[in-house]
Amino acid sequence: MPLTIWLYWFTLLVASTTDGSPSLNKSALDPLIRCWKHQVQPLGEQILQAHYRHQRVELEHSARPWQQTPYQATGLLWMNAQGFSQNDTLFSPTRQKTYFAKTQADRQGVLLLAHGETTVRRASQPAQFEQPLTLAPYSPLLLIRHAYQRRLQADPALSTASTACYTMRINQKVVCLFIGRSSGLLDYVTLLEADPMLGDLLTTITYHHYTTLGHSQQPTQITLDKVNGKLHETIQLTDLKLIQQAPTLLDQTAVDPIQPPPPPLVSIRAEKYRDHIYLLTLPHTDDRVLLVEFADFALVAEAPLSSKNGELILKQARQLLPTKPVRYFVFGHHHPHYLGGVRAFIHQGATILCPPGDEDYIKYLVEAPHRLQPDSLALSSQPLKLEKVGQHKVISDGHFQLEIYHIGAQSAHTEDYLFYYFPAQRLLFEDDSVWLPKSSKPVRVSDRQVGLYRSIQQLGLPVEMILQSWPVAEMGIKTEIPFSELAASVDSK
């Protein structure tokens, strides 16, 4: 994406507002008015019904960075300019499981029955505002109505001789509608939003193969390019027809009024676990971070989710060890709970200890634009200092020693998995491998537990105690595990 476009979108985010938009050009040649008249207005109170088939891909907790998880979605949609209902069936080829969901968005609000859930809930206010974006991969009806009601004018900076661009914000997301001047139809939509780890993310929704339905024009094929073009999806609409009334999928009276949870209190709590070893707990992310003290420097392992948390960890490290800068940052694997705050450590000048195969991913995170929500590295760029761990690395000051081991796929979780071992203390720190409940309730032994146990045995490490980074509290599992308990759990499998 050219730098000028990124900068322009950033200017829009800062400068544009939902109020005080320019008056609508009343000319019959205005592409937005023509688009409204071609695609939305002819429907009136009628309901557009359509079957769909959606080939989806997502970035999840996969074994490798950028590894895509496929899904196959099919279902029914009922929609017009006032709202929509959706009955969705989602199949996961990876898990060989099928999930069901329902959505009902109308003048009374938005009701949701999410995939895999049994309780209907009322959407939060931000989620209600985003319903035009929720429907956009299947139909542009609500987006066109949203732009039309805001009385937007074409933006000359992004418009061309063939396409008029209309720009607005929805919940801090920059949305641009590109309408063909000759056709009066919506060609494509771009959505720019901030991700705390990946930076500024662009999604492009393109509408193809318009068909006439009554007096309106509707697309029958849609393509999605997500995460700056790294993910590609297709949606096919079939059996389009107009009906007078949509079915009631969810009962408004059966849903309790929404009680939004209070925002989490951002905090950090420090504990000196042993000499040289500190544990920093972040209750708002449910993570535990490892801070290791050496003679004249420090090492931090793990930084969850965002640069803000990385800055919080660095601040706490400076308070605990004011004369010992963080020389090294290491992450147990590439998932956000361990790598999300890496940019703060790059800005501070730490060397990033990188598991095998993650070098290009780290470079992407460093170079990714963060203009919508700038962090310290975006405001003051610093060079990346990267060092590959390999299979085994020792960090020592001549007196105190930490060993880092790469167990990779044997973790049964990711291909880049590391753990940290203190030989003098016979203590091991790892990310998320052991799932033993705090209660005595029996539980299925996970493959991760088996992988960790076998790795320790094969390496011949005399481990006595295991500390786990995540989750600390929310799931009721042990985070301080005697090795004997891990061994007993695996032996009982």
C-alpha positions as CSV (number, residue, x, y, z in Angstrom):
1,M,0.0,0.0,0.0
2,P,1.6,3.4,-1.1
3,L,2.7,5.6,1.8
4,T,0.6,8.4,0.6
5,I,-2.6,6.3,0.9
6,W,-1.7,5.3,4.5
7,L,-1.1,8.9,5.4
8,Y,-4.3,10.0,3.8
9,W,-6.3,7.5,5.7
10,F,-4.6,8.5,8.9
11,T,-5.5,12.2,8.2
12,L,-9.1,11.1,7.7
13,L,-9.2,9.3,11.0
14,V,-8.0,12.4,12.9
15,A,-10.0,15.0,11.0
16,S,-13.3,13.4,9.9
17,T,-16.4,13.4,12.1
18,T,-19.8,11.9,12.0
19,D,-21.4,15.3,12.3
20,G,-21.1,18.4,10.1
21,S,-20.6,16.4,6.9
22,P,-20.9,18.4,3.7
23,S,-24.3,18.8,2.3
24,L,-25.4,16.2,-0.2
25,N,-24.9,17.1,-3.8
26,K,-28.5,17.1,-5.1
27,S,-27.4,16.6,-8.7
28,A,-28.9,13.5,-10.3
29,L,-25.4,12.7,-11.4
30,D,-24.0,12.2,-7.9
31,P,-22.8,8.6,-7.8
32,L,-23.9,8.0,-4.2
33,I,-27.5,9.1,-4.9
34,R,-27.5,6.9,-8.0
35,C,-26.2,4.0,-6.0
36,W,-28.9,4.5,-3.4
37,K,-31.5,4.5,-6.2
38,H,-30.1,1.5,-8.0
39,Q,-29.4,-0.8,-5.0
40,V,-31.3,0.2,-1.9
41,Q,-34.3,2.4,-2.5
42,P,-36.2,0.1,-4.9
43,L,-36.4,-2.6,-2.1
44,G,-38.6,-0.4,0.1
45,E,-39.9,-2.6,2.9
46,Q,-39.4,-5.7,0.9
47,I,-36.9,-8.3,2.2
48,L,-34.1,-9.7,0.1
49,Q,-33.6,-13.4,0.8
50,A,-30.5,-15.3,-0.3
51,H,-28.6,-18.5,0.3
52,Y,-24.9,-18.1,0.6
53,R,-21.7,-20.2,0.6
54,H,-18.7,-18.6,2.2
55,Q,-15.2,-19.9,2.0
56,R,-13.6,-18.4,5.1
57,V,-10.0,-18.3,6.4
58,E,-8.8,-17.0,9.8
59,L,-5.6,-16.4,11.6
60,E,-5.9,-18.4,14.9
61,H,-3.5,-20.0,17.4
62,S,-1.8,-21.9,14.6
63,A,1.5,-23.8,14.6
64,R,3.2,-21.2,12.3
65,P,2.9,-17.4,11.8
66,W,0.4,-16.6,9.0
67,Q,-0.9,-20.1,8.9
68,Q,-4.5,-20.0,7.8
69,T,-7.4,-21.9,9.4
70,P,-10.1,-22.7,6.8
71,Y,-13.9,-22.7,7.4
72,Q,-16.9,-23.4,5.2
73,A,-20.0,-21.3,6.0
74,T,-23.4,-21.8,4.5
75,G,-26.7,-20.2,5.5
76,L,-29.6,-17.9,4.8
77,L,-29.8,-14.1,4.9
78,W,-32.8,-11.8,5.0
79,M,-32.0,-8.1,4.6
80,N,-33.0,-4.7,3.5
81,A,-32.0,-1.1,4.4
82,Q,-33.5,-1.4,7.9
83,G,-31.5,-4.5,9.1
84,F,-30.9,-8.1,8.5
85,S,-31.2,-11.6,9.9
86,Q,-28.7,-14.4,9.4
87,N,-28.9,-18.2,10.0
88,D,-25.3,-19.5,9.8
89,T,-23.8,-23.0,9.7
90,L,-20.0,-23.1,10.1
91,F,-18.0,-26.2,9.4
92,S,-14.3,-26.5,10.5
93,P,-12.4,-29.0,8.4
94,T,-9.5,-28.8,10.8
95,R,-11.6,-29.8,13.9
96,Q,-14.3,-31.7,12.0
97,K,-16.9,-29.8,13.9
98,T,-20.0,-27.9,12.9
99,Y,-21.2,-24.7,14.7
100,F,-24.4,-22.8,14.4
101,A,-25.2,-19.1,14.9
102,K,-28.0,-16.6,14.5
103,T,-28.1,-12.9,14.2
104,Q,-31.1,-10.6,14.2
105,A,-30.5,-6.9,13.6
106,D,-33.5,-4.6,13.3
107,R,-35.0,-1.4,14.8
108,Q,-35.3,-3.0,18.2
109,G,-31.6,-3.8,18.4
110,V,-29.2,-6.6,17.7
111,L,-29.6,-10.1,19.1
112,L,-26.8,-12.7,18.7
113,L,-26.5,-16.4,19.2
114,A,-22.8,-16.9,18.6
115,H,-21.2,-20.0,17.2
116,G,-21.0,-22.8,19.8
117,E,-23.1,-20.9,22.4
118,T,-26.6,-21.6,23.7
119,T,-27.4,-18.3,25.2
120,V,-28.9,-15.4,23.2
121,R,-27.3,-12.0,24.1
122,R,-28.0,-8.5,23.1
123,A,-25.1,-6.8,21.2
124,S,-23.2,-4.0,22.9
125,Q,-23.6,-0.5,21.6
126,P,-20.3,-0.5,19.6
127,A,-21.4,-3.8,18.0
128,Q,-24.7,-2.4,17.1
129,F,-23.0,0.6,15.3
130,E,-20.9,-1.9,13.3
131,Q,-23.8,-3.9,11.8
132,P,-23.3,-2.2,8.4
133,L,-19.7,-3.7,8.5
134,T,-21.1,-7.1,9.7
135,L,-23.4,-7.4,6.7
136,A,-20.9,-5.9,4.2
137,P,-19.2,-9.2,3.2
138,Y,-22.7,-10.4,2.1
139,S,-24.4,-7.2,1.0
140,P,-23.6,-3.5,0.9
141,L,-27.2,-2.4,1.7
142,L,-26.6,-1.1,5.2
143,L,-23.3,0.6,4.2
144,I,-24.9,2.4,1.3
145,R,-27.8,3.5,3.6
146,H,-25.3,4.7,6.2
147,A,-23.4,6.8,3.7
148,Y,-26.5,8.2,2.1
149,Q,-28.0,9.2,5.4
150,R,-24.7,11.0,6.4
151,R,-25.0,13.1,3.2
152,L,-21.4,12.4,2.2
153,Q,-19.7,14.0,-0.7
154,A,-17.2,12.3,-3.0
155,D,-13.7,12.7,-1.7
156,P,-11.5,14.2,-4.5
157,A,-8.3,12.9,-3.0
158,L,-9.3,9.2,-3.5
159,S,-11.8,9.5,-6.3
160,T,-10.8,8.9,-9.9
161,A,-12.3,9.5,-13.4
162,S,-14.1,6.2,-13.2
163,T,-14.8,5.8,-9.4
164,A,-16.2,8.2,-6.7
165,C,-15.0,7.6,-3.2
166,Y,-17.0,8.3,-0.1
167,T,-15.3,8.2,3.3
168,M,-16.6,7.9,6.8
169,R,-15.8,6.5,10.2
170,I,-17.5,3.7,12.1
171,N,-16.2,3.0,15.6
172,Q,-12.8,4.5,14.8
173,K,-12.6,2.4,11.6
174,V,-12.0,4.3,8.4
175,V,-14.5,3.1,5.7
176,C,-14.3,4.1,2.1
177,L,-17.0,3.3,-0.5
178,F,-15.9,3.3,-4.1
179,I,-18.9,3.7,-6.5
180,G,-18.6,3.4,-10.3
181,R,-19.4,6.7,-12.0
182,S,-20.9,5.1,-15.1
183,S,-22.7,2.2,-13.4
184,G,-23.9,3.9,-10.2
185,L,-23.1,0.7,-8.4
186,L,-20.8,0.0,-5.4
187,D,-17.6,-1.5,-6.8
188,Y,-15.7,-2.1,-3.6
189,V,-15.3,-1.1,0.1
190,T,-12.1,-0.6,2.1
191,L,-11.9,-0.8,5.8
192,L,-8.9,0.4,7.7
193,E,-8.6,-0.5,11.4
194,A,-5.9,-0.7,14.1
195,D,-4.7,-4.0,15.6
196,P,-2.6,-3.6,18.7
197,M,0.0,-6.2,17.5
198,L,-0.3,-6.2,13.7
199,G,-0.7,-2.5,13.2
200,D,-2.9,-0.8,10.6
201,L,-5.0,-3.5,8.8
202,L,-6.8,-3.1,5.5
203,T,-9.7,-5.1,4.4
204,T,-11.1,-4.8,0.9
205,I,-14.6,-6.1,0.0
206,T,-15.3,-6.3,-3.7
207,Y,-18.8,-6.8,-5.2
208,H,-19.1,-8.8,-8.5
209,H,-21.8,-10.1,-10.9
210,Y,-24.7,-7.8,-10.2
211,T,-28.1,-9.1,-11.0
212,T,-31.5,-7.4,-11.4
213,L,-34.0,-8.2,-8.6
214,G,-37.2,-6.4,-9.0
215,H,-36.0,-2.8,-9.7
216,S,-32.8,-3.1,-7.7
217,Q,-29.3,-4.3,-8.5
218,Q,-27.7,-6.8,-6.2
219,P,-24.2,-8.5,-6.2
220,T,-24.1,-12.2,-6.3
221,Q,-20.4,-12.8,-5.7
222,I,-18.2,-11.1,-3.1
223,T,-14.5,-11.3,-2.5
224,L,-12.7,-10.4,0.7
225,D,-9.0,-9.5,1.0
226,K,-8.2,-9.3,4.7
227,V,-5.1,-8.5,6.8
228,N,-3.5,-6.3,4.1
229,G,-4.2,-8.9,1.4
230,K,-2.7,-11.9,3.3
231,L,-6.1,-13.7,3.5
232,H,-8.6,-14.1,0.7
233,E,-12.2,-15.3,0.9
234,T,-15.1,-15.8,-1.5
235,I,-18.8,-15.6,-1.0
236,Q,-21.4,-16.8,-3.5
237,L,-25.1,-15.7,-3.2
238,T,-27.8,-17.9,-4.8
239,D,-31.6,-18.2,-4.9
240,L,-32.1,-14.5,-4.5
241,K,-35.7,-13.4,-4.2
242,L,-37.9,-10.7,-2.6
243,I,-40.3,-11.6,0.1
244,Q,-42.6,-9.5,2.3
245,Q,-41.6,-10.6,5.8
246,A,-38.5,-12.2,7.3
247,P,-38.8,-15.0,9.8
248,T,-38.2,-14.3,13.5
249,L,-35.0,-16.1,14.4
250,L,-34.5,-14.8,18.0
251,D,-37.0,-13.7,20.6
252,Q,-36.5,-10.1,21.9
253,T,-38.5,-10.8,25.1
254,A,-36.3,-13.7,26.1
255,V,-33.1,-11.7,26.3
256,D,-32.1,-10.0,29.5
257,P,-31.0,-6.3,29.2
258,I,-27.3,-6.1,28.5
259,Q,-25.0,-5.3,31.4
260,P,-21.7,-4.3,29.9
261,P,-18.8,-5.4,32.1
262,P,-16.6,-2.7,33.6
263,P,-13.5,-2.0,31.6
264,P,-10.5,-4.0,33.0
265,L,-8.2,-2.2,35.3
266,V,-4.8,-2.0,33.7
267,S,-2.3,-3.0,36.3
268,I,0.8,-5.0,37.0
269,R,1.9,-6.9,40.2
270,A,5.5,-7.9,40.9
271,E,6.6,-10.8,43.0
272,K,10.2,-11.9,43.8
273,Y,9.9,-15.6,43.4
274,R,13.5,-16.6,44.0
275,D,16.8,-14.7,44.0
276,H,17.3,-13.3,40.4
277,I,13.7,-14.4,39.4
278,Y,10.7,-12.0,39.4
279,L,7.2,-12.8,38.3
280,L,5.1,-9.9,36.9
281,T,1.4,-10.6,36.8
282,L,-1.0,-8.6,34.5
283,P,-4.5,-9.3,35.8
284,H,-6.1,-7.5,32.8
285,T,-4.6,-10.0,30.3
286,D,-4.4,-12.9,32.8
287,D,-0.7,-13.3,32.0
288,R,2.5,-13.9,34.0
289,V,5.7,-12.4,32.7
290,L,9.2,-13.6,33.7
291,L,11.9,-11.0,34.7
292,V,15.4,-12.3,35.2
293,E,18.1,-10.4,36.9
294,F,21.8,-10.8,36.0
295,A,24.8,-8.9,37.3
296,D,24.5,-5.9,35.0
297,F,21.5,-6.5,32.8
298,A,18.0,-8.1,32.8
299,L,16.0,-10.4,30.6
300,V,12.2,-10.4,30.0
301,A,10.3,-13.4,28.7
302,E,6.8,-12.8,27.3
303,A,4.8,-9.6,26.7
304,P,1.1,-10.0,26.1
305,L,-1.1,-8.6,23.4
306,S,0.1,-5.0,22.8
307,S,2.8,-2.4,23.0
308,K,1.0,-0.7,25.9
309,N,1.6,-3.9,28.0
310,G,5.2,-4.0,26.8
311,E,5.7,-0.5,28.1
312,L,4.1,-1.4,31.4
313,I,6.4,-4.3,31.8
314,L,9.5,-2.2,31.0
315,K,8.4,0.4,33.5
316,Q,8.0,-2.2,36.2
317,A,11.4,-3.7,35.3
318,R,13.1,-0.3,35.7
319,Q,11.5,0.2,39.1
320,L,12.6,-3.2,40.3
321,L,16.1,-3.1,38.7
322,P,16.9,0.6,38.1
323,T,20.5,0.0,37.2
324,K,20.1,-3.0,35.0
325,P,18.6,-2.4,31.5
326,V,16.6,-5.1,29.8
327,R,19.2,-6.4,27.4
328,Y,17.1,-9.3,26.1
329,F,13.5,-10.0,25.3
330,V,12.4,-13.5,24.4
331,F,9.0,-15.0,23.6
332,G,8.0,-18.6,24.1
333,H,6.1,-18.7,20.7
334,H,4.6,-16.4,18.2
335,H,1.0,-16.1,19.6
336,P,-0.1,-12.7,20.8
337,H,-0.1,-13.4,24.6
338,Y,3.7,-13.8,24.4
339,L,4.8,-11.6,21.5
340,G,2.2,-8.9,21.4
341,G,4.3,-6.3,23.3
342,V,7.6,-6.9,21.4
343,R,7.7,-3.4,19.7
344,A,8.1,-1.7,23.1
345,F,11.3,-3.8,23.7
346,I,12.7,-3.0,20.2
347,H,12.1,0.7,20.9
348,Q,14.0,0.3,24.3
349,G,17.0,-1.3,22.5
350,A,16.7,-4.9,23.7
351,T,17.9,-7.7,21.6
352,I,15.0,-10.0,20.5
353,L,15.8,-13.6,21.0
354,C,13.9,-15.3,18.2
355,P,12.8,-19.0,17.9
356,P,13.8,-20.7,14.6
357,G,11.5,-19.7,11.7
358,D,10.1,-16.5,13.2
359,E,12.6,-14.0,11.8
360,D,10.5,-12.8,9.0
361,Y,7.4,-12.5,11.2
362,I,9.3,-10.3,13.7
363,K,10.5,-8.1,10.9
364,Y,6.9,-7.7,9.7
365,L,5.8,-6.6,13.2
366,V,8.6,-4.1,13.3
367,E,7.9,-2.6,9.9
368,A,4.0,-2.7,10.1
369,P,2.5,0.8,10.1
370,H,0.9,1.9,13.4
371,R,-0.4,5.3,12.3
372,L,-3.9,4.9,13.6
373,Q,-2.8,4.1,17.1
374,P,0.9,5.0,17.3
375,D,3.1,3.3,19.9
376,S,6.6,4.2,21.1
377,L,8.3,2.5,18.1
378,A,6.0,4.3,15.6
379,L,6.8,7.7,17.2
380,S,10.6,7.0,17.4
381,S,11.9,4.3,15.1
382,Q,14.8,2.2,16.4
383,P,16.8,-0.5,14.6
384,L,15.8,-4.2,15.2
385,K,18.4,-6.3,17.0
386,L,17.5,-9.9,16.3
387,E,19.3,-13.0,17.5
388,K,18.1,-16.6,16.6
389,V,17.9,-18.9,19.6
390,G,18.5,-22.2,17.8
391,Q,18.0,-25.4,19.7
392,H,19.7,-24.3,22.9
393,K,21.0,-21.0,24.2
394,V,22.6,-20.1,27.5
395,I,22.3,-16.6,29.1
396,S,24.8,-16.1,31.9
397,D,26.8,-13.5,33.8
398,G,29.3,-16.0,35.0
399,H,27.4,-16.6,38.2
400,F,23.7,-17.0,37.4
401,Q,22.5,-19.0,34.4
402,L,19.3,-19.3,32.3
403,E,19.0,-21.9,29.6
404,I,16.5,-21.6,26.7
405,Y,15.4,-24.7,24.9
406,H,13.6,-25.0,21.6
407,I,11.2,-28.0,21.5
408,G,9.2,-26.9,18.5
409,A,6.5,-29.3,17.2
410,Q,7.1,-31.7,20.2
411,S,5.1,-29.1,22.2
412,A,2.0,-30.3,20.3
413,H,1.2,-26.6,20.0
414,T,3.5,-24.6,17.7
415,E,6.7,-25.2,15.7
416,D,8.6,-22.4,17.4
417,Y,8.0,-23.4,21.0
418,L,10.6,-22.4,23.7
419,F,10.8,-22.9,27.4
420,Y,13.2,-21.5,30.0
421,Y,15.2,-23.6,32.5
422,F,17.1,-22.5,35.6
423,P,19.5,-25.3,36.4
424,A,20.6,-24.2,39.9
425,Q,16.9,-23.9,41.0
426,R,15.7,-26.9,38.9
427,L,12.9,-24.5,37.9
428,L,11.2,-24.4,34.4
429,F,9.1,-21.6,33.0
430,E,6.8,-22.2,30.1
431,D,3.9,-20.6,28.3
432,D,0.8,-22.7,28.2
433,S,1.6,-26.4,28.2
434,V,0.2,-27.8,31.5
435,W,-3.6,-27.9,32.1
436,L,-4.0,-29.4,35.5
437,P,-7.1,-28.1,37.4
438,K,-6.7,-26.5,40.8
439,S,-9.5,-28.8,42.0
440,S,-9.1,-32.5,42.2
441,K,-11.6,-33.0,39.4
442,P,-10.1,-35.4,36.7
443,V,-9.4,-33.9,33.4
444,R,-8.2,-35.2,30.0
445,V,-4.5,-35.1,29.7
446,S,-3.6,-32.7,26.9
447,D,-1.1,-33.5,24.2
448,R,0.8,-30.4,25.3
449,Q,1.4,-31.9,28.7
450,V,2.7,-35.0,27.1
451,G,4.9,-33.0,24.7
452,L,6.4,-31.0,27.5
453,Y,7.0,-34.0,29.8
454,R,8.7,-36.0,27.0
455,S,10.9,-33.0,26.1
456,I,12.1,-32.6,29.6
457,Q,12.8,-36.4,29.8
458,Q,14.7,-36.4,26.5
459,L,16.8,-33.4,27.5
460,G,17.6,-35.1,30.8
461,L,16.7,-31.9,32.9
462,P,16.2,-32.5,36.6
463,V,13.1,-30.3,36.9
464,E,11.4,-30.0,40.3
465,M,8.9,-27.1,39.7
466,I,7.2,-25.7,36.6
467,L,5.8,-22.2,36.3
468,Q,3.2,-21.3,33.7
469,S,2.7,-18.0,32.0
470,W,-1.0,-18.2,30.9
471,P,-3.7,-18.4,32.0
472,V,-3.2,-17.2,35.6
473,A,-6.7,-17.1,37.0
474,E,-9.5,-17.3,34.6
475,M,-9.6,-21.0,33.8
476,G,-9.0,-22.5,37.2
477,I,-5.8,-24.3,36.3
478,K,-2.5,-24.6,38.2
479,T,0.3,-22.2,37.3
480,E,2.8,-23.6,39.8
481,I,3.1,-27.3,39.2
482,P,5.5,-29.8,40.8
483,F,7.1,-31.9,38.2
484,S,5.9,-35.0,40.0
485,E,2.3,-33.9,39.2
486,L,3.0,-33.5,35.5
487,A,4.7,-36.9,35.4
488,A,1.7,-38.5,37.2
489,S,-0.8,-36.9,34.8
490,V,1.1,-38.3,31.8
491,D,1.6,-41.7,33.3
492,S,-2.1,-42.0,34.0
493,K,-3.0,-41.3,30.3
